[in-house]
Amino acid sequence: SNGNRYCALFSGTSGYYSTDGCQTFTLFVSTLTNNNDVNCDAAEDRLYCVNNQYNFYFDGTDDIAFTAVANLQYIRLHRNRCFASGASGAPYRVYFSALGDCTSWTTGIDYFDIAANDGDIVTGIGYIIYDTLTFYKKYSAWMLKGVDPNSFQLFNINKEIGAKNQRSIQNLFNMQFFDSVGPNGG
């Protein structure tokens, strides 16, 4: 909101930020799990991140932990809430934060399951497209419509093709692209 633009970089157990167009970097976190991806999304002048071990946000200077489900791997902002998934205890479950506060999570009730009994796991959360949020499992694709928990509706887009990982999901010209293992992994 003050016009500052940031570049964030993660390597090993550390995270760095830059305010000069990614020319010089300053350390802001050093407690990440090595070899675990860091996935982030920006909201409310903060960068919310999960690392399959550490949930935190970057406020422009420091990392600040927030309590949610442990071991989250994916996070995305939609309709002023954070949605996160990838917890090892329920790899098919998507949790969502309180409205307007990505640091407040009621994980006992604020979640929905994506085909919990199919043996597949969530592999990524797509970017917003046509005011919907997409979720991918390894072998299927899903779309969430609605404006709040009372109107959320989850629809299956494809029962055979999903995304390999969160980093492969991109929007271009009102289409969403992703890397896949093909129909049913074939």
PyRosetta script that sets phi, psi and omega in degrees:
from pyrosetta import init, pose_from_sequence

init()
pose = pose_from_sequence("SNGNRYCALFSGTSGYYSTDGCQTFTLFVSTLTNNNDVNCDAAEDRLYCVNNQYNFYFDGTDDIAFTAVANLQYIRLHRNRCFASGASGAPYRVYFSALGDCTSWTTGIDYFDIAANDGDIVTGIGYIIYDTLTFYKKYSAWMLKGVDPNSFQLFNINKEIGAKNQRSIQNLFNMQFFDSVGPNGG")
pose.set_psi(1, -21.2)
pose.set_omega(1, 179.8)
pose.set_phi(2, -93.0)
pose.set_psi(2, 4.2)
pose.set_omega(2, 178.1)
pose.set_phi(3, 93.4)
pose.set_psi(3, -8.9)
pose.set_omega(3, 177.7)
pose.set_phi(4, -69.1)
pose.set_psi(4, 138.0)
pose.set_omega(4, 175.7)
pose.set_phi(5, -114.3)
pose.set_psi(5, 137.4)
pose.set_omega(5, -176.2)
pose.set_phi(6, -119.7)
pose.set_psi(6, 150.2)
pose.set_omega(6, 171.0)
pose.set_phi(7, -119.8)
pose.set_psi(7, 129.0)
pose.set_omega(7, 179.0)
pose.set_phi(8, -115.2)
pose.set_psi(8, 141.7)
pose.set_omega(8, -177.7)
pose.set_phi(9, -136.1)
pose.set_psi(9, 137.0)
pose.set_omega(9, 178.4)
pose.set_phi(10, -124.4)
pose.set_psi(10, 135.3)
pose.set_omega(10, 179.6)
pose.set_phi(11, -151.2)
pose.set_psi(11, 126.5)
pose.set_omega(11, -179.8)
pose.set_phi(12, 62.3)
pose.set_psi(12, -119.8)
pose.set_omega(12, -179.0)
pose.set_phi(13, -102.4)
pose.set_psi(13, 8.9)
pose.set_omega(13, -171.4)
pose.set_phi(14, -122.7)
pose.set_psi(14, 155.0)
pose.set_omega(14, 173.3)
pose.set_phi(15, -127.2)
pose.set_psi(15, 143.3)
pose.set_omega(15, -175.9)
pose.set_phi(16, -132.0)
pose.set_psi(16, 154.2)
pose.set_omega(16, 174.6)
pose.set_phi(17, -130.4)
pose.set_psi(17, 157.5)
pose.set_omega(17, 178.5)
pose.set_phi(18, -137.3)
pose.set_psi(18, 143.6)
pose.set_omega(18, 174.9)
pose.set_phi(19, -118.9)
pose.set_psi(19, 9.2)
pose.set_omega(19, -178.8)
pose.set_phi(20, -119.5)
pose.set_psi(20, 41.7)
pose.set_omega(20, 177.1)
pose.set_phi(21, 73.0)
pose.set_psi(21, 33.2)
pose.set_omega(21, 177.7)
pose.set_phi(22, 67.4)
pose.set_psi(22, 31.9)
pose.set_omega(22, 178.7)
pose.set_phi(23, -92.4)
pose.set_psi(23, -44.7)
pose.set_omega(23, 177.3)
pose.set_phi(24, -128.7)
pose.set_psi(24, 149.3)
pose.set_omega(24, -174.2)
pose.set_phi(25, -126.3)
pose.set_psi(25, 149.9)
pose.set_omega(25, 177.0)
pose.set_phi(26, -122.4)
pose.set_psi(26, 133.3)
pose.set_omega(26, 178.7)
pose.set_phi(27, -66.9)
pose.set_psi(27, 133.6)
pose.set_omega(27, 174.6)
pose.set_phi(28, -127.5)
pose.set_psi(28, -15.3)
pose.set_omega(28, 176.1)
pose.set_phi(29, -149.2)
pose.set_psi(29, 141.3)
pose.set_omega(29, 179.2)
pose.set_phi(30, -136.7)
pose.set_psi(30, 21.1)
pose.set_omega(30, -175.9)
pose.set_phi(31, -115.6)
pose.set_psi(31, 22.4)
pose.set_omega(31, 179.9)
pose.set_phi(32, -77.4)
pose.set_psi(32, 159.8)
pose.set_omega(32, 177.2)
pose.set_phi(33, -83.8)
pose.set_psi(33, 122.1)
pose.set_omega(33, -179.9)
pose.set_phi(34, -60.1)
pose.set_psi(34, 142.4)
pose.set_omega(34, 179.1)
pose.set_phi(35, 69.4)
pose.set_psi(35, 10.0)
pose.set_omega(35, 172.6)
pose.set_phi(36, -105.7)
pose.set_psi(36, 132.4)
pose.set_omega(36, 176.6)
pose.set_phi(37, -60.9)
pose.set_psi(37, 150.4)
pose.set_omega(37, 170.8)
pose.set_phi(38, -110.0)
pose.set_psi(38, 122.8)
pose.set_omega(38, 177.3)
pose.set_phi(39, -115.8)
pose.set_psi(39, 134.6)
pose.set_omega(39, -172.7)
pose.set_phi(40, -137.2)
pose.set_psi(40, 160.5)
pose.set_omega(40, 168.8)
pose.set_phi(41, -149.8)
pose.set_psi(41, 147.4)
pose.set_omega(41, -174.5)
pose.set_phi(42, -96.8)
pose.set_psi(42, 139.7)
pose.set_omega(42, 176.3)
pose.set_phi(43, -162.6)
pose.set_psi(43, 144.9)
pose.set_omega(43, 171.6)
pose.set_phi(44, 55.2)
pose.set_psi(44, 41.3)
pose.set_omega(44, -177.8)
pose.set_phi(45, 59.6)
pose.set_psi(45, 27.5)
pose.set_omega(45, 178.3)
pose.set_phi(46, -135.1)
pose.set_psi(46, 156.0)
pose.set_omega(46, 173.2)
pose.set_phi(47, -110.5)
pose.set_psi(47, 108.4)
pose.set_omega(47, -179.7)
pose.set_phi(48, -88.0)
pose.set_psi(48, 129.7)
pose.set_omega(48, -174.1)
pose.set_phi(49, -135.2)
pose.set_psi(49, 150.8)
pose.set_omega(49, 171.8)
pose.set_phi(50, -130.4)
pose.set_psi(50, 149.7)
pose.set_omega(50, -173.5)
pose.set_phi(51, -136.9)
pose.set_psi(51, 24.0)
pose.set_omega(51, -176.6)
pose.set_phi(52, 59.9)
pose.set_psi(52, 16.2)
pose.set_omega(52, 176.4)
pose.set_phi(53, -159.9)
pose.set_psi(53, -35.2)
pose.set_omega(53, -172.4)
pose.set_phi(54, -131.3)
pose.set_psi(54, 119.7)
pose.set_omega(54, 174.9)
pose.set_phi(55, -99.0)
pose.set_psi(55, 125.3)
pose.set_omega(55, -177.0)
pose.set_phi(56, -154.2)
pose.set_psi(56, 165.6)
pose.set_omega(56, 168.5)
pose.set_phi(57, -126.9)
pose.set_psi(57, 151.8)
pose.set_omega(57, 177.6)
pose.set_phi(58, -103.7)
pose.set_psi(58, 124.4)
pose.set_omega(58, -175.4)
pose.set_phi(59, -100.9)
pose.set_psi(59, 10.5)
pose.set_omega(59, -177.8)
pose.set_phi(60, 106.3)
pose.set_psi(60, -12.9)
pose.set_omega(60, 179.1)
pose.set_phi(61, -136.6)
pose.set_psi(61, -46.8)
pose.set_omega(61, -172.4)
pose.set_phi(62, -131.1)
pose.set_psi(62, 166.1)
pose.set_omega(62, 170.2)
pose.set_phi(63, -93.4)
pose.set_psi(63, 137.7)
pose.set_omega(63, -179.7)
pose.set_phi(64, -130.1)
pose.set_psi(64, 119.8)
pose.set_omega(64, -178.2)
pose.set_phi(65, -67.4)
pose.set_psi(65, 144.7)
pose.set_omega(65, 169.4)
pose.set_phi(66, -128.5)
pose.set_psi(66, 147.3)
pose.set_omega(66, -176.5)
pose.set_phi(67, -88.9)
pose.set_psi(67, 125.4)
pose.set_omega(67, 173.1)
pose.set_phi(68, -149.9)
pose.set_psi(68, -155.3)
pose.set_omega(68, 176.8)
pose.set_phi(69, -72.5)
pose.set_psi(69, 142.0)
pose.set_omega(69, 177.5)
pose.set_phi(70, -70.9)
pose.set_psi(70, 152.7)
pose.set_omega(70, 173.4)
pose.set_phi(71, 66.8)
pose.set_psi(71, 30.2)
pose.set_omega(71, 175.9)
pose.set_phi(72, -69.9)
pose.set_psi(72, 144.0)
pose.set_omega(72, -178.4)
pose.set_phi(73, -116.2)
pose.set_psi(73, -24.3)
pose.set_omega(73, -174.4)
pose.set_phi(74, -132.4)
pose.set_psi(74, 143.0)
pose.set_omega(74, 178.7)
pose.set_phi(75, -146.7)
pose.set_psi(75, 142.4)
pose.set_omega(75, 178.8)
pose.set_phi(76, -153.3)
pose.set_psi(76, 143.1)
pose.set_omega(76, 177.8)
pose.set_phi(77, -93.6)
pose.set_psi(77, 136.1)
pose.set_omega(77, 176.5)
pose.set_phi(78, -154.1)
pose.set_psi(78, 129.8)
pose.set_omega(78, 178.1)
pose.set_phi(79, 51.6)
pose.set_psi(79, 43.8)
pose.set_omega(79, 174.5)
pose.set_phi(80, 65.8)
pose.set_psi(80, 27.6)
pose.set_omega(80, 173.2)
pose.set_phi(81, -134.8)
pose.set_psi(81, 153.4)
pose.set_omega(81, 169.8)
pose.set_phi(82, -95.3)
pose.set_psi(82, 138.1)
pose.set_omega(82, 174.0)
pose.set_phi(83, -115.0)
pose.set_psi(83, 136.1)
pose.set_omega(83, -177.4)
pose.set_phi(84, -142.2)
pose.set_psi(84, 151.3)
pose.set_omega(84, -178.7)
pose.set_phi(85, -153.0)
pose.set_psi(85, 179.2)
pose.set_omega(85, 176.2)
pose.set_phi(86, 100.8)
pose.set_psi(86, 7.0)
pose.set_omega(86, 179.2)
pose.set_phi(87, -66.1)
pose.set_psi(87, 135.6)
pose.set_omega(87, -175.4)
pose.set_phi(88, -63.7)
pose.set_psi(88, -30.4)
pose.set_omega(88, -179.1)
pose.set_phi(89, -71.9)
pose.set_psi(89, -24.6)
pose.set_omega(89, 179.4)
pose.set_phi(90, -148.3)
pose.set_psi(90, 74.8)
pose.set_omega(90, -173.4)
pose.set_phi(91, -69.5)
pose.set_psi(91, -2.3)
pose.set_omega(91, 178.4)
pose.set_phi(92, -104.6)
pose.set_psi(92, -0.2)
pose.set_omega(92, -172.6)
pose.set_phi(93, -98.7)
pose.set_psi(93, 143.5)
pose.set_omega(93, 175.0)
pose.set_phi(94, -119.4)
pose.set_psi(94, 125.2)
pose.set_omega(94, 177.8)
pose.set_phi(95, -101.4)
pose.set_psi(95, 152.1)
pose.set_omega(95, 175.1)
pose.set_phi(96, -133.8)
pose.set_psi(96, 148.0)
pose.set_omega(96, -176.4)
pose.set_phi(97, -82.9)
pose.set_psi(97, 176.6)
pose.set_omega(97, 173.4)
pose.set_phi(98, -67.5)
pose.set_psi(98, 155.4)
pose.set_omega(98, 178.7)
pose.set_phi(99, -62.9)
pose.set_psi(99, 124.3)
pose.set_omega(99, 176.8)
pose.set_phi(100, 76.4)
pose.set_psi(100, 5.8)
pose.set_omega(100, -177.7)
pose.set_phi(101, -145.7)
pose.set_psi(101, 93.7)
pose.set_omega(101, -179.1)
pose.set_phi(102, -74.1)
pose.set_psi(102, 2.0)
pose.set_omega(102, 174.7)
pose.set_phi(103, -98.9)
pose.set_psi(103, -3.6)
pose.set_omega(103, -177.7)
pose.set_phi(104, -113.6)
pose.set_psi(104, 116.6)
pose.set_omega(104, -177.3)
pose.set_phi(105, -129.8)
pose.set_psi(105, 129.3)
pose.set_omega(105, 172.5)
pose.set_phi(106, -108.3)
pose.set_psi(106, 81.0)
pose.set_omega(106, -168.6)
pose.set_phi(107, -71.2)
pose.set_psi(107, -13.9)
pose.set_omega(107, 178.2)
pose.set_phi(108, -74.1)
pose.set_psi(108, -23.5)
pose.set_omega(108, -178.4)
pose.set_phi(109, -131.5)
pose.set_psi(109, -21.7)
pose.set_omega(109, -175.5)
pose.set_phi(110, -93.7)
pose.set_psi(110, 75.7)
pose.set_omega(110, 178.7)
pose.set_phi(111, -159.8)
pose.set_psi(111, 166.0)
pose.set_omega(111, 168.4)
pose.set_phi(112, -143.9)
pose.set_psi(112, 152.1)
pose.set_omega(112, -179.5)
pose.set_phi(113, -101.3)
pose.set_psi(113, 141.7)
pose.set_omega(113, 176.7)
pose.set_phi(114, -107.4)
pose.set_psi(114, 104.7)
pose.set_omega(114, 178.8)
pose.set_phi(115, 41.9)
pose.set_psi(115, 65.2)
pose.set_omega(115, -173.6)
pose.set_phi(116, -59.8)
pose.set_psi(116, -27.2)
pose.set_omega(116, -173.3)
pose.set_phi(117, -100.7)
pose.set_psi(117, 10.7)
pose.set_omega(117, -177.7)
pose.set_phi(118, -89.2)
pose.set_psi(118, -1.7)
pose.set_omega(118, 178.4)
pose.set_phi(119, 77.5)
pose.set_psi(119, 3.1)
pose.set_omega(119, -178.1)
pose.set_phi(120, -100.0)
pose.set_psi(120, 159.5)
pose.set_omega(120, -178.0)
pose.set_phi(121, -120.4)
pose.set_psi(121, 154.1)
pose.set_omega(121, 174.6)
pose.set_phi(122, -68.1)
pose.set_psi(122, 130.5)
pose.set_omega(122, -179.1)
pose.set_phi(123, -113.3)
pose.set_psi(123, -4.4)
pose.set_omega(123, 177.8)
pose.set_phi(124, 172.4)
pose.set_psi(124, 159.2)
pose.set_omega(124, 175.4)
pose.set_phi(125, -117.4)
pose.set_psi(125, 124.4)
pose.set_omega(125, -177.5)
pose.set_phi(126, -78.4)
pose.set_psi(126, 173.9)
pose.set_omega(126, 175.0)
pose.set_phi(127, -78.4)
pose.set_psi(127, 160.0)
pose.set_omega(127, 178.9)
pose.set_phi(128, -63.9)
pose.set_psi(128, 133.9)
pose.set_omega(128, 175.9)
pose.set_phi(129, -143.8)
pose.set_psi(129, 127.4)
pose.set_omega(129, -177.3)
pose.set_phi(130, 52.8)
pose.set_psi(130, 43.0)
pose.set_omega(130, 178.5)
pose.set_phi(131, 57.9)
pose.set_psi(131, 28.9)
pose.set_omega(131, 173.5)
pose.set_phi(132, -126.3)
pose.set_psi(132, 160.3)
pose.set_omega(132, 176.7)
pose.set_phi(133, -114.0)
pose.set_psi(133, 131.0)
pose.set_omega(133, -178.5)
pose.set_phi(134, -102.3)
pose.set_psi(134, 145.3)
pose.set_omega(134, 177.8)
pose.set_phi(135, -126.9)
pose.set_psi(135, 139.4)
pose.set_omega(135, -179.3)
pose.set_phi(136, -122.6)
pose.set_psi(136, 137.4)
pose.set_omega(136, 165.9)
pose.set_phi(137, -107.9)
pose.set_psi(137, 175.8)
pose.set_omega(137, -177.3)
pose.set_phi(138, -63.2)
pose.set_psi(138, -33.5)
pose.set_omega(138, -175.0)
pose.set_phi(139, -122.5)
pose.set_psi(139, 19.1)
pose.set_omega(139, 177.3)
pose.set_phi(140, -160.8)
pose.set_psi(140, 161.9)
pose.set_omega(140, 179.7)
pose.set_phi(141, -129.7)
pose.set_psi(141, 144.2)
pose.set_omega(141, -173.0)
pose.set_phi(142, -137.8)
pose.set_psi(142, 156.7)
pose.set_omega(142, 180.0)
pose.set_phi(143, -134.1)
pose.set_psi(143, 136.0)
pose.set_omega(143, 177.5)
pose.set_phi(144, -107.2)
pose.set_psi(144, 124.5)
pose.set_omega(144, 173.8)
pose.set_phi(145, -113.0)
pose.set_psi(145, 161.4)
pose.set_omega(145, 177.1)
pose.set_phi(146, 118.6)
pose.set_psi(146, 162.2)
pose.set_omega(146, -175.7)
pose.set_phi(147, -107.9)
pose.set_psi(147, -15.6)
pose.set_omega(147, 179.8)
pose.set_phi(148, -157.8)
pose.set_psi(148, 171.3)
pose.set_omega(148, -177.3)
pose.set_phi(149, -55.2)
pose.set_psi(149, -29.6)
pose.set_omega(149, 179.7)
pose.set_phi(150, -72.4)
pose.set_psi(150, -22.9)
pose.set_omega(150, -178.9)
pose.set_phi(151, -113.9)
pose.set_psi(151, 1.9)
pose.set_omega(151, 178.6)
pose.set_phi(152, -59.1)
pose.set_psi(152, 133.9)
pose.set_omega(152, 173.8)
pose.set_phi(153, -134.9)
pose.set_psi(153, 128.8)
pose.set_omega(153, -180.0)
pose.set_phi(154, -102.8)
pose.set_psi(154, 126.8)
pose.set_omega(154, -179.0)
pose.set_phi(155, -120.5)
pose.set_psi(155, 140.0)
pose.set_omega(155, 174.2)
pose.set_phi(156, -82.1)
pose.set_psi(156, 124.7)
pose.set_omega(156, 179.0)
pose.set_phi(157, -90.3)
pose.set_psi(157, -42.2)
pose.set_omega(157, -178.5)
pose.set_phi(158, -148.3)
pose.set_psi(158, 133.8)
pose.set_omega(158, -177.4)
pose.set_phi(159, -96.2)
pose.set_psi(159, 0.3)
pose.set_omega(159, -176.3)
pose.set_phi(160, -125.6)
pose.set_psi(160, -23.7)
pose.set_omega(160, -173.7)
pose.set_phi(161, -120.7)
pose.set_psi(161, 128.7)
pose.set_omega(161, 177.1)
pose.set_phi(162, -132.6)
pose.set_psi(162, -169.1)
pose.set_omega(162, -177.9)
pose.set_phi(163, -104.5)
pose.set_psi(163, 144.6)
pose.set_omega(163, 177.3)
pose.set_phi(164, -67.1)
pose.set_psi(164, -42.3)
pose.set_omega(164, -176.7)
pose.set_phi(165, -161.5)
pose.set_psi(165, 165.2)
pose.set_omega(165, -177.4)
pose.set_phi(166, -60.7)
pose.set_psi(166, -39.5)
pose.set_omega(166, -175.5)
pose.set_phi(167, -66.1)
pose.set_psi(167, -20.3)
pose.set_omega(167, -179.1)
pose.set_phi(168, -84.1)
pose.set_psi(168, -8.5)
pose.set_omega(168, -175.4)
pose.set_phi(169, -87.2)
pose.set_psi(169, 121.5)
pose.set_omega(169, -179.1)
pose.set_phi(170, -142.2)
pose.set_psi(170, 149.0)
pose.set_omega(170, 173.6)
pose.set_phi(171, -101.2)
pose.set_psi(171, 141.0)
pose.set_omega(171, 176.2)
pose.set_phi(172, -154.1)
pose.set_psi(172, 123.9)
pose.set_omega(172, 178.0)
pose.set_phi(173, 51.5)
pose.set_psi(173, 51.0)
pose.set_omega(173, 178.1)
pose.set_phi(174, 59.4)
pose.set_psi(174, 28.4)
pose.set_omega(174, 173.6)
pose.set_phi(175, -130.6)
pose.set_psi(175, 152.8)
pose.set_omega(175, 177.5)
pose.set_phi(176, -113.5)
pose.set_psi(176, 126.6)
pose.set_omega(176, -179.4)
pose.set_phi(177, -112.0)
pose.set_psi(177, 150.7)
pose.set_omega(177, 178.4)
pose.set_phi(178, -160.0)
pose.set_psi(178, 156.3)
pose.set_omega(178, 175.7)
pose.set_phi(179, -85.8)
pose.set_psi(179, 138.1)
pose.set_omega(179, -174.9)
pose.set_phi(180, -133.9)
pose.set_psi(180, 160.7)
pose.set_omega(180, 172.8)
pose.set_phi(181, -90.8)
pose.set_psi(181, 5.4)
pose.set_omega(181, 179.3)
pose.set_phi(182, 89.1)
pose.set_psi(182, 175.0)
pose.set_omega(182, -179.3)
pose.set_phi(183, -55.3)
pose.set_psi(183, 119.9)
pose.set_omega(183, 179.4)
pose.set_phi(184, 51.7)
pose.set_psi(184, 30.2)
pose.set_omega(184, 177.7)
pose.set_phi(185, 82.9)
pose.set_psi(185, 5.3)
pose.set_omega(185, -177.6)
pose.set_phi(186, -89.9)
pose.dump_pdb("model.pdb")
